């Protein structure tokens, strides 16, 4: 339920105009690749981890396929993979579930693909 609430809040924030000069921390990028060609709309640190919002012109299915392959190559396991009519959600875990990554993909009314990446790293 918490992830659903984070997702809804994320979609609301990502629907605003893309920010200029938003920096994604290297600590995030070293764990989670950013979809090639996507624009960063938001990057924020939370108590539980980090969250990055992307916008792309790519098809939502292509973005989801990219993360399925990229995270598997980095040693992550898929815990949940849910398809939606225009998008989907995948939860990955690694290290006895000490790390989790939620990848949520939607298509906005302006036909842009929105990607919300939520990385949680437990101590």
N, C-alpha and C positions, 0 to 999 in steps of 0.2 A: 504494500500500500504506500509506503514511504516513497518508493521509486516512482510510483504513478504520480504522486503529488509533486515530486521534483520535476518530473517530465512536464506536467501541466504548467508549472511556474516557468520552466525553461522555454516552452513554446511561446508563452506570453512575452517573455523578455526578448526572444529571438525575432519576434514579429516586428520589432522596432527597426529603425534604420541601422545599417551596418556601421559599426564604430570604426574610426580611422586610427591607425597606430596601435591596435590592440596587440598585446604581446602574450604569446602562449609560453609559459615557463618551460625551460629546457628539460626540467624534471618530468614534465608531462609528455613532451615530444619524444623523450628517450624510451618511454613505455608504450605510448599510443601514437601510431602514425596518423598524420592528418591526410584526409582524402586529397589526392592530387588535384590542383586547380581550384579547390574550394576556398572561399573567403571566410576569414574568421570574423564572426559577428559578436562574440562575447567570450571572455575568459575570466573565470573567477575561482578563487580558493574558498573552500568551505571547511568547516570543522572536520568533516569526514574525508575530505579529499579535494579533488579539483573537477571543474566542469568547463567544457569548451563547446561552443555552438558554432557550427559551420553552415554556409549556404553554398549550394552548387547548382549548376545547370544540368548535371548528370541525372540519369534516371535513378529513381530510388532503388530499384533492384540492382543496379550496377554498384551503388554505394554499399549496400548490404553485402553483396558478393565480395567486394574488396575487403571489408572488415572480416568476413568469415575466413578468407584466405590469409590475410595479413596477421591476424591474431593467432591463428593456428600455427603459422610459421614461427611466431614468437613464443610458442609453448603454452598458449592459453587453451582451456577447455570450454566448450559450449555447454552452458547450463540450461539455457532456454532460447528458443528461436521461434518467434511468432511473426507470421506474415499478416499484413493488413492489406486492404484493397490498394492503397497508395502509400506503401512504406512497410515498416515493421520494427521489431525490437529484438535485440539479441543481448543476452547476458553471458559474459565470459568470466571465468575465474582462473586463478593461478596460485600455486603455493599453498595447497591445503585450504583454499578459499580465503587466504589472508588478503588477496587482492581481487577486486571485481571491477569489471568494466561493463557499463550499460551503454549500448549503442541504440539510439532511437532515431528513426528516420521517418519524416512526414513530407508531404507535398503541400505547400501553401496555396492560397487562392490565386497568387500570381505565378503559379506553376514552378516555383523555385523549390528545390529539394533542401530541406532543413535537416541538419544532423546535430544531435545532442549527444555528447560523449561525457559520461560521468565515471570518473576513476576514483575508487575507494581503496585506500591502502591501510589495512589494520595493522596495528603494532603488535 
